[in-house]
């Protein structure tokens, strides 16, 4: 056993719960301590400041860091992934009733131009509907609380793209509700929408069939976050790369097993009616492992994100999977 006392930064999801409750640990480390924060940007800030040696990190922030020469390396585990058609909101007075109507409109994004959901939204809209981000005006701010653009990351963007910060003291949720922005590409649903604001709706109100059809055609379950460490840590502790992968994989499998075990109880431990039917439908579409880790099962999704990132002017060059992820884990 190593004398390494390992600290890992992550949000508390069902994919990481077993690491937080201690039922899964990193084999070979003397101890494993999980740390979290109120918001994901706080976790990402700690990665940027090297306050934690291993952490969850957004894919776009990883690629921006690599462009800046920061020696990070990723482990192919993906605690957050989400289909994105549901994450585009519009003001009902904007005249937007479909993707073609986005041309020339003002669109908000949280924290940075090209946040992980924004990269996917722009890329999917480009591939499926011919969307071109340079035809729009972009406003960057906080979703529910006024906030400047993120300070822990770089802010590349193509020449000629109109990007401004939200006016001081305003939120993207407020701006969308008032019509000051026409649309919002977001990771989280605006609280005003959840509260029933009449002026906010989804671009794709009936999003689930679209997202399922997208997966059937492409095989892509969009990935937002991975897990990273500084390269010198893996150089000092070569056993750690695969130990981390195994620990996160075991934690994810423990989370999935809870849902499968609860099926015998008709999901009685959960407050979601008919969730058994949803799980059975997802099994039919996604297969037995509906949240896969490793390179092989995610190569198409990862390569698509790397392409989108470059096409949108967020990467100085087109990164490859082999450059981003730990070479010891390319066989996963």
N, C-alpha and C positions, 0 to 999 in steps of 0.2 A: 504494500500500500504506500502511496505517495504521502508526503507531509503537507500536501496542498489543501488549504482551507479555501474552498471555492465559493465565491459569491456570484449569483446569477440574477440579472435583472429581467423581469418579465411582468406582464399583466396576468391577473389570475383568471384564466379561462378553464373550461372543462378539459382542454387539451393540456393544461399545465397544473391542474389541481393536485395531482398525485405528487408532483415535485414540491408543492407548497405544504401539503399535509405530511410529507416525509415518508409516504409509503413507497416512493421511488427516490433513489439517490443516485449520484454519479459514482459508479463503481471505480474504485481506485483512489478517489479523493478521501482525505481524512475526514472532511465534513463538507456538506452542501448547504448553503444558506441562500434562500430565495429572497429577493428584495423586489418591491413594487412601488408604485406611486399612484397618485390620484388620476393622472392623465398619462396617455402614451407619450406626448411630447416631453414630459419630465423624464421618462425612462430613456428616451432617445437622447436627451441632453446629457445624461450620465454616460452614455456610450461615447458621445462626442468628446466629453471631458475626461474619458478614461477613468471614471470613478468606479466602474465595475468591469471586471475582466471579460465577462461573458454576458451577452444580453440579447434580448429580442430587439430587432431593428427593422425599420421599413426598407423595402427593396430600393426605392428611389434614393433614400438617404445613404444606403450602402454604396450605390453606384456613384453618387456625388462625392462621397468620401474617397472612393478609389480614384476618381478623376483628380482629386486634390493630392494624391500620393499617400493617403492614410493607409497603413498596412493592415487592413482588416481582411479577414477571410470568413466565409460563411459555411455553416453546417446546414445540410439540406433537410431541415425541419421547418414547418410552416404553421405556426400557431394561429395565424389569422388568414383566412381566405374567404372570399364572398363574391357571389354573382352581383354584377354592378348595374344592370338595367334599372333596378329599383332605386338607385341612389342618385338620380337626376331629378331635381325639382324645378318647377317653373311657376312664375306668377301668372295667374289666370287672365290678367289683363295684358299680358305681353304679346298676345297673338301667336304664341307657340302652341301648336297642337300636334306636331310631329317633328322628327329630327331635321327635316329640311328647313323648318322655321327658325332654327337656331342661328342661321347666317346673319351676321351683323349685330347680334345681340350682346348684352353685357352679362357676363357669367362670373359668379363668385366661386372661390376655392379657399379652403381652410389652410392658413399658415404658410403656404408656398404654392407657386405655380408649378403644377405637376406633382402633387401629393400622390401616393400610391393609387388611391381610387380615381384621381383625376387622370393619371396616366392610362389606366384601364378604360375609363369612360371615353377619353379622347380617341384611344386606339380602336376600341370596339366600334364607336360611331364612325370613325374613318373607314374601317374595313367594311362595315355593313351598310353605311349610308352616305359615304363620301364626305364626311365632316372634315373641315379644315380649321384648326384652332386659330390660325392667323387672321381669319375673317372676323374674329370676335374681339371684344374688349374684356379684360380680365381684372377682377377686383379680389385682392387677397386680404383676409382678415380673420377674426375669431368668429366661431359659429354662434355661440350663445353668450360669450363675454367679449368685450372689446379687447383686441390683442394685435400687436404688430406682427409682421411676417417673422417666421422662426429665425432665431439667431444662431442655432446650433448647426446650420447647414448652409451650403452655398446656394446661390439662386441663379443658375444658368437659364437662359432662354434664347430662342432664335431672335435675330435682328428683325425688327418690324412688328413684333407682337406687342400690343398695347396692354401693359400690365401696370396697375396702380394699387396702392394700399387703400383699404377701406378708410373713410373719413374717421378721424379720431373720435372715440366715444360711441361708435356704431358697431353693430354686429351684422354678420351675413344674414342671420335669421330675420333681423329687423329690415334690412335692405331688401330682402326678397319679398317680405310681406307688404312693404310699402310700394314696391315696384321700382325702387332705385336700381336694383339689378333684376334682370329678366329671368335668370336661371341660376341654379346652384349645383355644382358637382361636389359631392360630399361623402365623407365616411359615415357620418351619423345623420339620422333623420332630424330635421329642425324641430325643436320642441313646439313651435307654433303650429306646425303641420300636425303633430301628434295631438295637440289640443283642439284641432278642428278648425284652424284658421281658414276662412272661405277663399282667401286669395292665393293659397298655395296648393299645388297639386303635383303629382308625379308626371314626368314626360311620358312614361309608359305605365298608366294606372293598372293594367292587367299584365304585370311584369313576370309573374311566375311562368306562364307558358312560353314567353319569349326566352327567359333564362334557361329553361329546360331544353328548348329547341336549340339554343346556342350551344349548350353542352353536347347534345346529340350530334350536331354538325361538326364541331371543332374538337371535342374532347378536352376542352379547357375549363378548369375550375379556377378562376382567377386567384392568384396568390398576392397577399399584401406584405406580409412580414416573414423574415427568417430569423436565424440566430447567428450572431457574429462574435468573434474574438479577435484580439490583436495577434498578428502572425507570430510575434516573438513568444507568446504564451504557448502556442502549439509547438514551436521549435524547442522550447525548454521542456515541455511535457508532451512528447509525441503520442503517448497512450490516450491523451485527453480527447482528441478529435472524435474517435469512434466511441469513447465512453459517453461523451455528450450526446452524440447521435442516438445511442442506445437508450439513454435515460429519457430523452424527450420522446422517443418512439414508444417506450414503455408507458410513459405518462399519458400519451395520446390514446394508446390502446386501452389503458385502464378507464379513461373517460368513455370511450366507445362501448366498452364492456358493461359499464353502468347502464347505458341506454338499452342494451340488449338484455341484460338481466331484468330490467324493469318491465320488459315486454310481458314477462310471466305475470306481473302484477298489474297489467294494463296501465303501466306508467303511473301508478298511484303515488309514488314519491314526487311527481312533477305536476305542476298546476296547468297543464296544457291539454285540453280536450282533444281527442282523436290523434294524438301524437303517434300512436302505434301505426295508424294508417299512413301517416307521413313518412315514418321510418321505412315501412314496407315499400312505399312508392320510390323512395330514394334508393333503397337496395336494388330495385329493378333497374333504375337508370344508372346509378353510380357504381354498382357492384358492392361486394362485401366490405371492401375498404373504401368508404366514401370520403375519407380525409387522408389521402396517402402522403407519406414522407418519402424521401430519397429522390435521386436524380431520374431514374428510369421512368417512373410513373408521372413525373412532372416536367419532363424535358420540353414538351410542346408549350406548356404554360410559361415556363421560365424563358424559353427562347423568344416567345411572343412578347413578353414584357421587355426583354432586352432590346428587341427590335423597336417596339413602341418608344422606349426611352430615347433611343438614338434618333428615330424619325422625328420626334417632337423637340429635338434640339436640346435635350437635357443631359446627354452624354457627349463628351468630346469625341468619342469613337464608339463603335459597336462592340461592347464587351461580349465575351463568350462565357458559357457556363463553366468551362474548364478554368477560366481565369478567376472566376468569382468564388467558386466553391472549393473546399478543401480537397486536394487531389486524392487523399486517402479515402474519400467517400464518393468518388465518382462512380464506383461500382454498385452503389446502393440503388 
